[in-house]
């Protein structure tokens, strides 16, 4: 079984979802601070997440992905539900093995538009990578799925604070320089 490091690059997010696992002390309480990608280079897989890292700090996400690949991490993934610009997203796709894209309950029409843009781009240009889509059951709009874009599509209720947990093979970290761990 692969050893996975989940790295929170930022806790910032405009949505403020009640069910956000970053609010669950039982999850976040065990997160360890790190300063640079080499602190987790021994993991088989690294998942970069947030908050909303591709909306808040896309250049840092790209830098982390490049660095992780340089130090030999075999699988680099990004969790996101929004991005700030297409150029940053396109650059990121050159350095990651996949993206886990989420359509949240509090998504906006702009989020939906960017989602459609994202799936059309990956369906045309990025074969051989893993693209997973998670749709919150209360997502406010109908969604048209481009089947060629997605490795997996799921819709299910969010885990609550008593059931949400990290898988046994994962360790949770946060980027010390950008994140202030919630109290």
N, C-alpha and C positions, 0 to 999 in steps of 0.2 A: 504494500500500500504506500502510495506517495505521501511524503511529509509536506504539508502545506503551511505556508505563512500567509496570514491575512493581515494586510497592512492598511490601517486607516491613515490616509494622507491629510485629511481635514475632516473636522466634525461639522463644518459649515454646510447648511442646506436651507433653502428658502421654504421648503414644504412644511416642516414641523409636524410630521405625521405622528399621531398618537402611538402607533404600533412600531415605531422605529427601534430596531434592536440596539442602536447606539444609546438609547435611554435606559436600557436594562442593566442595572448594576451587576447582576449576576453574570452578564457577558463582559461588559466593559471593565469591571473591577479587576479582572485577570489580565488585562492588556498590559504589555510591557513596552516601555519607551525604547525607540531606536533612533540613531542619528543619521544613518546612511545605509544604502542597499547592501554593502558588504557585511553589515551586521546579521544579515539573514541569507547569505550566499550558500549555506549548506542545505537549503530546502530544495526539494524537487520541483515545487510549484509555488508561485507567489501570486496572490490575488490583491491587487491595488484597489482600494475602495474609499468610501467616505461616509458621510456627507456626500457632497457632489463634486468630486475632484475635477472632472472635465468641464464643469461649469465655473468653478471657483478658481482653479489653478492648472489649466491644461499644460502649460509649459513644464511645470514640475512633474506631472504625471508622465509626460513624454521622456523627460530626463531620467526618472526612475526606471521606466521600461527599458530604455537604452542601456543603462548601467547594469541592470539585472541580466540582460542578455550578454553583455560584455564579460561579466564575472561567471557566466556559465549556467545560470538558472535555465532549466530546459523548458519550463512552461510558465509564461507570464500572462495573466488575465486581468482585465479591468472590469469592475462593477460600476455601472453608470445608469442614469435615467435622463440625462440631459448633457448637452455639450454647448460650448459658447461659439465655436466657429468651425466651419468645415475644413479649413486648412489644418488646424490642430488635430482634428479627428483623423484626417487622411494620413498625417505624419505618424500618429500613434499606431495606426493599423499596420505600419511597417515593422513595428517592434513587439507586438503582442501576438499571442497564439489564439486569443479569443476575447470576446466581450460578453458579459452577462448584462443584458439590457432590461430595465424594469420600467413598466408603465404603472405609475403610482395612482392611487385614488385621487390625490390632489394635483394631478397633472393638468397643464394648461393646453390651450389650443396650439400655442407655439411648441410645446413639448410634443404634441401629436404630429405637427408638421415636421419637426426635426426627426422624429422616429421614422416617418415615411421616407424622408431623405436618406437616413442611415440605412434602412433595409434595402433600398434600391441600389445604393452604392456597394454594399457588401455582396449582394446577390450577383452583381456584374463583375466585380473586380477581385474579390478576396475568397477564392475557393481554398479548401484545405485548412481553414481555421474554424474554430468552434464559436458559434454565435447562439447564445441561449436567450430566450425571451420569457420574462415573467410578467404576467398581467394581473394586477390586483382585481379581484372580483367586482369592486365598486368603481372601476375606471369609468370616467364620465362620458365616454364617447364610443361609438362603434369603431372597431379596428379592422383594417384590411391587412392581412398577413401576406407577405411575399414568400411563398414556401421555399424557394431556392436560397433564401437568406439565412434560414434558421436550422440549427442542428437540433434544437429542442424548444418547444413552446409549452408553457404551463400557465394555468390559471387555478389558483387555490387560495384559501384564506391564509392570512398572515399568522405566524406563530405568535402567541402572547408571551408575556414576560416569564411565565412559569414553564413554558414548553420550548421556547427558543433556546438553542444551545449550539455551540461549535461542534462540528464533527470531531471524533476522537483523534483523528490524524492532523488536526489543525491547531496552530498556535496563533494568538492574536497579538498584534503589535500596533503602536501608533507612532507617527513621525514626531519625535520630540520637538523639532524646530518649528513645526507648523501647528501642532495640535495642543490644545490645553485639554487634558483629560477631564471629562465632566465630573463634578463632585457627586 
